[in-house]
């Protein structure tokens, strides 16, 4: 019974421009160790059917995560693993948060704060320069 208490529920949140597929190596390892693992595709990512045109807000993008977090019973706490833009909400349902190459959230700014401060107009667009295509 002591081992049962050690088992955790991991919620894996992929990075922007990724999908739940990015956890394909970690998910089976955690499950083999007896943990419960949830990895969902955020809106317009992976196999989620929404298109980018349907997303108006960060909340629209993270809606699948919000639904997962809402479905967790009040007495359960999860290990939330966020990669890059993987967001964090529902602190009362989070046992611990792990940020993998992620923007660290704070209590003052919106999740998009770091991106809003970046002057993207000065960034060079991707090109095929230097490649023989």
C-alpha positions in Angstrom: 0.0 0.0 0.0 2.9 2.4 0.7 4.0 2.1 -3.0 0.5 3.2 -4.1 1.0 6.5 -2.3 4.1 7.1 -4.3 2.4 6.9 -7.7 1.6 10.2 -9.2 -0.6 11.6 -12.0 1.6 13.4 -14.6 0.0 16.0 -16.9 2.4 16.6 -19.8 1.9 19.9 -21.7 3.7 20.2 -25.0 5.5 23.3 -26.4 4.1 25.7 -28.9 4.2 24.3 -32.5 4.4 20.7 -31.0 1.8 18.1 -30.0 1.4 15.4 -27.4 3.6 13.3 -29.6 6.7 15.0 -28.2 6.2 13.0 -25.0 6.3 9.6 -26.8 9.5 8.5 -25.0 8.7 9.8 -21.5 5.0 8.7 -21.3 5.6 4.9 -21.5 8.5 5.2 -19.0 6.3 6.9 -16.4 3.5 4.4 -17.1 5.9 1.5 -16.7 6.8 2.9 -13.3 3.1 2.8 -12.4 2.2 6.4 -12.8 -0.9 7.8 -14.4 0.0 10.0 -17.4 -2.1 12.5 -19.4 -0.7 14.1 -22.5 -3.2 16.1 -24.6 -2.9 18.1 -27.7 -3.5 21.8 -27.1 -5.9 23.6 -29.6 -4.7 23.5 -33.2 -1.8 21.3 -32.3 -1.0 17.7 -33.0 -4.3 16.0 -33.9 -6.5 18.6 -32.3 -9.1 19.5 -35.0 -9.2 23.3 -34.4 -7.5 25.5 -36.9 -5.2 28.4 -35.9 -7.8 30.8 -37.3 -10.2 29.7 -34.5 -7.8 30.7 -31.8 -8.2 34.3 -30.5 -6.7 34.1 -27.1 -4.2 32.1 -25.1 -7.1 30.6 -23.2 -8.5 29.3 -26.5 -5.1 27.6 -27.2 -4.9 26.0 -23.7 -8.6 25.0 -23.5 -7.8 21.2 -23.7 -5.4 21.6 -20.7 -8.0 23.6 -18.8 -10.6 20.8 -19.4 -8.1 18.2 -18.1 -7.4 20.2 -15.0 -11.1 20.8 -14.4 -11.7 17.1 -14.6 -9.3 16.2 -11.8 -11.0 15.6 -8.5 -10.5 18.2 -5.8 -8.5 15.9 -3.6 -6.0 14.9 -6.3 -2.8 16.9 -7.1 -0.9 16.3 -10.3 2.7 16.7 -11.4 2.4 19.3 -14.2 5.2 19.2 -16.7 5.2 22.2 -19.1 7.5 22.4 -22.1 8.2 25.9 -23.4 4.8 27.6 -23.5 3.0 24.9 -21.5 0.8 26.9 -19.2 0.1 26.6 -15.5 -3.3 27.1 -13.9 -5.2 25.5 -11.0 -2.4 25.8 -8.4 -4.6 24.0 -5.9 -4.5 20.9 -8.1 -0.7 20.9 -8.7 1.6 18.9 -6.5 4.7 20.2 -8.2 5.3 22.0 -11.5 8.2 21.1 -13.8 9.3 23.6 -16.4 11.3 22.1 -19.3 13.0 24.9 -21.3 10.0 27.0 -20.4 9.0 30.6 -19.7 8.6 30.8 -15.9 5.1 32.1 -14.9 4.7 34.8 -12.3 1.8 36.3 -10.4 1.8 39.6 -12.1 2.1 39.2 -15.9 0.0 37.4 -18.5 1.5 34.1 -19.9 2.4 35.9 -23.1 4.4 38.6 -21.3 7.8 37.5 -22.6 6.6 37.2 -26.1 4.8 40.5 -26.0 8.1 42.2 -25.0 10.0 40.6 -27.9 10.2 42.9 -31.0 9.4 40.3 -33.7 9.7 42.9 -36.4 13.5 42.8 -36.1 13.7 39.0 -36.4 14.7 37.5 -39.7 12.2 35.2 -41.3 13.2 31.6 -42.0 14.7 31.2 -45.5 16.3 28.6 -47.7 19.3 30.8 -48.2 22.5 28.7 -48.3 20.7 25.5 -49.2 20.6 23.9 -52.6 17.0 23.1 -53.1 
